[in-house]
Amino acid sequence: MNSYTLYYVYDPMCSWCWGFNKTWNKVKKSLPKNINIQYVLGGLAPDSDEIMSDKMREYIQYNWQKIEKNIPGTIFNYDFWTNCTPVRSTYPACRAVIAAKNQNDQLEISMINAIQEAYYLYAKNPSKDTTLINIAKAIGLNVTQFKKDLNSKTTQQQLDNNINLSKSLGAKGFPSIILEKDSVAKLIKIDYNNSDFILKQILT
């Protein structure tokens, strides 16, 4: 039986990725064993210390409301906008995922989930190293190693490689799903509420 790769291109601070989790988990559980899943970080927003503009805050909150309306059961904690000083920077969270995976492949998903929950449920700011270090501690990482890896040149290079791969695969925003079969990449259309629609494209 031939093996194929299913690339999941995402960002841990992408709100549509958060909304897609339930359906994506259903897709993953239904895949045959010969399809290997590879997560690819798309890198939504580069490093920045600049406080987010009012216009950008309004745009993101509007997106949260749109997701809640279009993907039933998705929850956002709007206290984030009063409790935190938001900056438009997701690279730290992306590097945190890489730093976790470097310690243990199994902890890649744990870190993604913990970042999303910290951000969307508990109104914590994953753009800040302190938040990411607390998450690392909570999921059982070696915190000393995590701190060392979080902003290292090697970790940034791995993120750059992920971003370049997402572009070469033809990812169209986040999340994107691409099936590579016999060296041909096929972009899978996403229905945020229908796993069968996605699976049919993958399996035919």
Phi, psi and omega in degrees: 000128180290148175259140178234159180246130174251113181269131175248107184263125191206177168222135183297342178252018177276121184292328178290328175295320176300313180295332184277348188309312185300312180291320180298320178296324176295319178300311183301318182293337185262359183282142175291161186293341182276003176254115181267131179267132174234122177278136181232123179282124181272339179068080186291316185216124182296170179303137179199144173254002184285128180296137184297138180290158177301322181297317180292321178300315180297319181297315181292318178295324176298320178296319178301315180296321179296319179294315178302323181287320187268339180236091184306139178093353179280132184239138172235143177260104185286356174298339178309321188285344175254330182279335186240159171257097188286141170236153182272081184207113179249353181302321178302316179295322177297316179295328178298321178296316179296316180298323177291315180297325179298330178279323183195121181308323184293339184273357176301308182293322179301317180292316178303309182298319182291324176295313181298316181293319178301317184286304191273333181259324188248008173056039174263160185254103181285001172282348183259135180301324182299319177298315183293323178293319177297322177295316179303318179297315184295328182264008171087022177284160168288105189293323178300315179293320180299314179300321181293320185278333192306315183242025181284158178298323180296317180294318178297322179295320177297321177295316177302319179296320177298314181298318178296321178295317180300322179291318182292333178282346180084029179301138180246082181079186182235136355281156170231145176239127180231128176261124175257116185226120181053046177067013177246129180266129181239121178282125181267128177288143184251130166247118188293347183239008188221097180291328181296322178300321180286315182298322180302320179291324182288322189266358179246000000 
